Structure formats: structure tokens, C-alpha cells
Amino acid sequence: MIRDRAQRIHDVQERLGREMDLWVASAGGDGVPYLVPLSFFWDGQDVWLVTRLSNPTGRNLAATPHTRLALGDTRDVVLLDGEVTAYTHDEVPDAAADGFRVKTGWDAREAGPAYRWFRVRPVEVQAWHEEPELAGRRVMAGGEWADG
């Protein structure tokens, strides 16, 4: 059964609240792509990530204002393109850090200044179950959820 747009939006938001990890795609100035799994927290508007600034993904997210995040496998896909803002452990909003701690069991603020927090604000989201749902897969554009 092909889901309508409203059901896809509901499913995406539910998965963002439930799932623990997602794939983070980034690239450095040299164009070398990186794809890594990271734990995340969805606050209902933004995705929050935390990783070391010394690794390629941390450096890329700090230097580039865009990333692509992915949930799911090849039969139940969510692709989220977003704008990235970096925060030190002293700057991250308490609600985001506390939400991340509750969800993952790890208080990354205690890991020290080598880590950076990244807020990813969704700009475009696509969701589909296999080929029959490719039509209508864009459920967010311009940072706004699409109408049903």
C-alpha cells in the first residue's frame, strides 16, 4: 500500500523520535566524502549530533553548512538534507544536551571540549518504501513539511 504524504510525514517524525542512530554524510574541502553512523537526538524540529572535532566528520560539519542524514535501509528510506550549526559543549542548549543524554545514555558534555555539537535544521526531507513510493517522496521542502 502506498502511503500518502501525511502518513509519510508521521512515519518520519516517529522514526526520528524512536531510532538511535543515523548515517551522516559530509565532505571536506578536498572533496573526499565521509559516511558515518552517529547517535542523534530529535527535538521535534532539529536533529542534534555530537562528535569529536578532530575526526573528518566533525571537521566537515564545522566547516560546511550543509549535510545529508539518512535513516533506514534500501526498502524504507528517509533522506534529510539540512543546515548545520556547530556548538561547543558550553554553548549547546541544555534541552538538546539533556535530550541527547536521556535518549542515548551518554552525557557528551562530560566528554570535554574535544567534542562539538551539531544542530541540523531540516530543509528537505524525502521518504519512500521501495519504488512504488518514489512519486511524492519529498515530504519537506524549504524547511516546511508538505501539505497532506
Secondary structure, DSSP 4 states (H G I P E B T S, - for coil): -PPPHHHHHHHHHHHHHH--EEEEEEE-TT--EEEEEEE-EE-SS-EEEEEETTSHHHHHHHH-SEEEEEES-TTSEEEEEEEEEEE-TTTS-HHHHHHHHHHHS--GGGG-TTEEEEEEEEEEEEEESTGGG-TT-EEEETTEEPP-
